[in-house]
C-alpha cells in the first residue's frame, strides 16, 4: 500500500509533500514537534473520505484561493481545490473504495470518542442476547489484554470478555454473575481504545490512520502494543499509520517505519529517520542506532575517514576499546547487559586484520580491517617506497614497535615532532594501495549502517 499527498496553503502549511510506502511493513509512524503539521496531514487523509472534515474539526478561514490537496492512494489520483461558494476544498472525484481508509482524529473528534452514543441505542438488544446466551468468547482479545497489561493470574478482569454482532457491528462486554455485564463503554479509556484499535485491525485490507495513538495508554502498554498488533495486521492485510509523541512507542518501531516531520517556515518535509535521530531532535537525548567497536584509536580514525562523505547513514558511534580480546568480551557482555542501549544486532566488532585467522572470531557480528592494522599498513607502504616521504633513521626502529613509530612520525601529532603528512593524506595512500578490497570493506560497513 502506498500513499502520497501534496498540498499547499492550508492553515499554517504553505507546502507539504508526503510519500509513505507501506508495501513491506504493517506500520508507519509520523513524529514531529507540536504545530509542525501532523494533525493537518491526518485531517487531509480523513477529508478524502469525508469532505466535511476540515469544516467540522479545524478553525474557520484556513483556506485560500490557492489551497489544494492532491492524493495518490494505491495509484488512484484525486485532487481537491478551493470552492469559493462553499469556502472549502471540493472535488468532483471520489475514492473508488471508501472502505480502504479509516481515519481517527484526536480528542474530541475521533470516531472512538463518538462511538459511546451508539452503544446506548443497542443496549436493549444486548441485554436480550445475554439472556439468550447468543454471544461468543472474545479469546483473541482476552489474550491481547492479558499480555498488554500483564494479567497472568487466572481468572482475571477480562477472562469473561464476550462479543456479539448486532446490526453488522461487533460489540463487547464482560459477563458478570446473574446476567449482569460491564459494557465496553464502561472500560477505562485506555482499555476501550485498545478494543477499538483491535476491532479496526481485524478489518481486511484497510489503512488505519490514528492521530496520537498513545493517548490513554500507560507506558507499559505502549511498549507492547505494536508487537501484539503486528500478527493481527499481517493476517488481515491491513496497515496502521499513526502519529505520536511517545518515545516508548517509537523505540518499538522497526527500521524504515519512523518518519520525521519538520516545518521550515511553512514548508513541511517528511523523511525516514532513525529512532536516535528523532530522540535527539525532539527531546535532546543523545543516542546511537549502531555501534562499531574497534581495537584502537587509529582504527577508529580510519573508519571515520572512510565514512565521512557518505549520506543517509543512521546515527552511529565508533568506540575504541584496546585489544582484540577486550573488544570481543565487551561485545559478548553487551548481549546480556545492554551497555550501549542497543542489542547486539546493532553492534559489530571490527578487529584488526591480524586476528582474522582465529577460530573464535569466525562468527556473526565480527568483521576485520582488510589489513593487519592501520599502523602496519602504513609501515609496509613506507618500507616499499610507496609514500612520498621517508622517516629519518627508521632503520633503528625495532620490529616490536616499528610500525607504530613510523606511523607516529608520518601522520602523528606528538609534542616536539611535526608530522610528515596529514592524516587524510596517509589514509588516502592506504586506500589507493588496495582500492577494491577497501571499497568492499566500506560497503560492508555501509550495509550495516543503512540496514
N, C-alpha and C positions, 0 to 999 in steps of 0.2 A: 504494500500500500504506500502510495506517495501523495503528499500534499504540498502544494505551492501556493503562496499568496503574494500579491504585490499590490500595495495600496499607498495612497498619498493624501495628504491634507485632511486627516481625520483627528479631531481633537488636537493634542499636542504633538502628533506624529506627522511630520512632513513627508517622510517616505519610509517604507519598510518592505523588504523582500525576504520572504521566508521559503525555505525548501527543506522538508523533512522526509527522509526515506525510512519507512518502517518495514521494508520488504524482508529484512534479515533480523528483525527484533520485534518483540511484542510491546516494547515500552520505549517511550521517549519523554524526556523531561526538559522543560524550559525554565531557566532561572535568571534572575537579574534584580537590580535594585528597584525599590518602590518607585513607581511613576515612569518606568522605562518603556512601558507599552505592552506588558504581558496580558493584562485584562482586556485591553483594546484588541489584541490579537484573538483572544478567546471569544469576545463578542463578535468579531468579524467571522469566525468559524460558525458560530451559532446563527448568524444572520443569513447564511446561505440556505438554512432550513426554516428560518423564521424571520421574515423581513421586518418584523416589529422590534427586533432585539434592541437596537440602539435607542429607539424612541422610548422604550419601556424601562431600560436599565441604565442609560447614560444621561449626562447633563444635556439640556437643550442647546441648540445652536453650535453643535460640534462639527457641522459640515459646511463646506464651501462649494461654490460652483464647480471647482476643480477636483472635488473629492471623488475618489474612485477606488474600487476594490476589484482585482482580477483574481479569480480562483482557477486552479488546475488540480482536480481531485481524481486520482486514478485515470488521468488523461482527459477527463471531462472538463471543458473550459467554460466559465461563466463570468460575466462582467456586470458589476453594479456601478451605476453612475448617479450623479445628483439629479433629483427631480425637483425642480423649483416649485411646482404646485404642491407637492407633498412635503417639501422641505426635508427630504430624507433620501437615502440611497434606494434605488429602484432598478429592477431588471425585468426584461421580458423572458429571460431564460430561467429555467428551474433545474435543480439537480434531479436527474432521472431516478436515482434511488435515494429517496429521502431517509430511508432507514439505515443508510450507510453511516450516518453521523448521529451521535448522541452527545450533547454538549451540556455540561454542568457549570453554571456560573457560581460565583462566590455568594456568601450570605448577603442579602436575603433573597436573591433572585434565582438560585438554583432550584431545579425541579425537586431535588431531595428535600428542600425546605418547604415546598408547596404540597408535597405528597400527603402530609398529615390529614388534610381535609377530606381526601378521598377515602381514607380508612374509616372515618365515621359513617360514610354512606354505605359501606358493605358490612357494617358490624352485625346487623341482624342476620344476614346470610352466613356470616362467620360463626355466630352462635349456633345456628341450626346445623351447620356442618360438624361442629364439635360434638353436639348431641348425637348426631348420626355416625360419628367417628369416620367421616369421609375425608380424612387427611392422611398425610404420609410423614414419616420421619425425615427431617432435613439432614441426612447423615453427613453429606459433604460440608455443609455449612457448620454443623456441630464440630467437625474435625478442624475446620479453619479457625473457629473461635477458640477451640482448645489450645491449638498451637500458638495462636496470636497472643492470647492472654495467659499462657502458662497454666491452663486449667487441667492439671493432670490427675487430680483426685476424681473418684467416680462414686456416685454421680456428682455432676457439677451443675452450675447455673443453667447451662444450655443443653443438658442431657436430654430433656424432653422438648426440644425445639421441633415444631411441626410446620408443615407447609400445605397450603391448599390453593387451588386455582379457582378464582372467581372472576367472571366476566373477562376471561382471557389473560388474567394477570395473577402472578404468584404472590400470596400473602403469607406472613409468618407469624407464629405466636408460640409462647412457651406454655405448655399444658400444666395446669395445677390440679391438685386433688378436687374432687367433686365438680368436675367440668368447669372450674374456673380457669382463667387463662390470662397471660400477660401479652397484650398485642404489641406488635413490633414498634409502634409509635411511642410505647412506654419504655423502650430500651433507653439506655444512656445515649447521648448524641453520638459518641464515638462508635458504640455498638450498632446503632441504627445506620450510620454511614457505611460501616463495613458490610452490613447486609445489603444495602443498595448497590454498593460497588460490586459485590459478588453477583447480584442479580443481573447487572449490566454486563459483567464479564462473561456470563454464561450465554449471552445472546450471540448468535453466529454472525461472523463477517461484519463486525462493526468497528468503527473508530470511536472510542470513548474519550471525550475531551473533558478534563476536570480542572477547573481553576482552584488553586490552593488545596491540593489533595490532603495536606497534613492537618487541616482544621479538624479539631475534636479528637485527634488521635494522640495518645500518650507516646513518649519516646520509644518505649519497648515495642509497641505495636507498629510504629513507623519503621523500625529496623527490620521487622519480619514481613511486613505487608507485601512488598513486591515479590519476594521469594515465594510466598504462598499463592500469589495470583498468577505467576508465570505459567504453571502447568494448566490452569483453567483457561487462560487466554490462548495457549497453544492448541488446546482441544477445540475451542470454539472458533479458532482462526480470527479472533478479534485483537485489537490493539488499544493501548491506552497512551494518550498524550496528556501530560499534566504540568502544572506549574507548582512550585513550592519554594519555601524559604528554609526548609528543614535540612540541616547538614546530615542528620541521621538517615533520612531518605536518600539524599544524594549519594552517600557513601555506598549504598547497596546497589547502585546502578552499574551496569557493565560498560566497558569502553564503547564509545560512539553512541551512547544513549543520552548523554548530557549536552544540552545546548545552552550557550550563554548569550543573553540579550543585553545589548548596550544601546543607550540613546545618546547620540552625538549631536546636540543642539537640534533635536527633532528628527534626525536621520538615524533610523534604528537598524542595527545589524544583529544577526543571529548566526553564531558559529559553534561548531562542535568544540567543546573544551573538556579538559580533564577535571577530575574532582579537586585535585590540589590547586589547579589554576583558579577554579571558582572559589575554593576555600580562602585562598589568599586575596582574591579580588573583592569578594563580598564581605569577608569577616576579618581580614587582616591576619589570619592564621597561616603560617608558612608550613609547607609540607611537600612531599615528593610523590610522584606516581611510580617512579622507578629508581632503583639504587644500584650502582655499579661499585663493587668492592675490588680494589686493586692492592698490589703489594707495597708500592712506594709512591712518593710524590712525583717522580719523573714519569711514571706510567700514567698517573692522573693527568699531568700536563699534556702528555702526548695525545691521550684520548680526547681531552678538551679541545685540543688543536684540530683533531680530525673532524670533530662535530661542530665547530664554531660557526660555520657559514650555512648550516642546514636549517631549514624551517620545518614547521609542523611536527616538531618533536614534543612529547609530553614533558612535564616538569621532572627533571632528574637530578640526582646528586652523585658525584663520583667521590668515594671516600677511600683514602689510602690507610692501610691498617699496619703494615710492617710484617713481612714474612709470609710465605705461602701458607704455612700451617695455621697461623693466626687468622688469615683471611678465611680459610676453609672452616675453622672452628666457629668463627663468628657467624658465618652463613648458616651452618647447621643449627646453632643456638637460636638464631632469628626464627627458624622454622617452628620453634617451641615457645619462644618468649617475645617475639614480635618487637624487637628493639627499634626497628625503623618505621613502625606504624604501617607497614605493608607486609603481606605474606611473601613467602619465598618465590611465588610465581612472578613477583615483581622485583626480584633481586637476582643479580648474577655476580659470580666471581670472575674476574678477568686476571688470571695469573700470568706471570712471565712465561715465555715460551720454553724456558729450560725445564719446566715442570710437566710438559705435555706428554711425556712418555710414562708417567707414573699411573699405575692402575687405579689407585684410589680416587684420582681426579677424572676418571672417564665416566662422567655421569651428567645428567641434565643439570643446568644451572651453572656450569663451569665452561668458560672458554679461555683461550690463550692468546697472548700477543703473538703476532706472526714472526717473532724473532726472540732470541733468548732473553733480552732485556733492552730497554732503550739505550742504556749506557754501553752495553756490549755491542749493539749495532753501530753506534757512533764510532766506537773504538775500531771496529772492523773496517768501516769506511775510511777512517783516518789512516790506518796502517796500510790499506790498499791504495792509498794516494788518490782517493775519490772525493776528497774535500779540498777546498781551496787553501786551507791553512794547515800548517804543521805545528804541533805543540813542541816548544823547545825542550830539549833534554828528555824526551819521552822514553828514550831507551833505558833510563834509570828506574822507571816505574816497575815495581814488582808485579807478577802475574795476578796476585791475590786481589789487589785494588787498582790494577792498571786502568780498567775501563772507566772506573769512577773518577780517577784523577784526570784522565783525558777529557771526559765529559765536563768536569768542573772548569777546566781551562778553556774548552771550546765554547760552551754556552752558559756556564755557571756564573753566579754573581757573588763570589767570595770577596770578603774585605781584603783590600790590598792587591786584588787582581782585576784586570779588565778582560771581559770575555772577548773571544776572537770572532764571534759571530752572534747574531741574535738567536734566541731560542726558536723563533719561527723559521729562520734560515736552516738551523740544524735539523728541525723536524722535516722540512721540505726536502733536504738531502736524503733523509731516511725514506721518505715516501717515494722520491724519484728513483731510488735504487731498486725498488720492487713494487711497481705501481699496481699490477694486477692482484698480487697477494694481499697487499694492504687495503686495496679497494674492496676486496672480498670481505676482509675483516671489518671494515667500516660498514658494509652493507648488513652484516650480522648484528652489529650494534644498532643500526638504524631500525632494523626489523623489530628488535626488542623494544626500542623507544617509541615506536609507532603502533605497536600491537594494540 
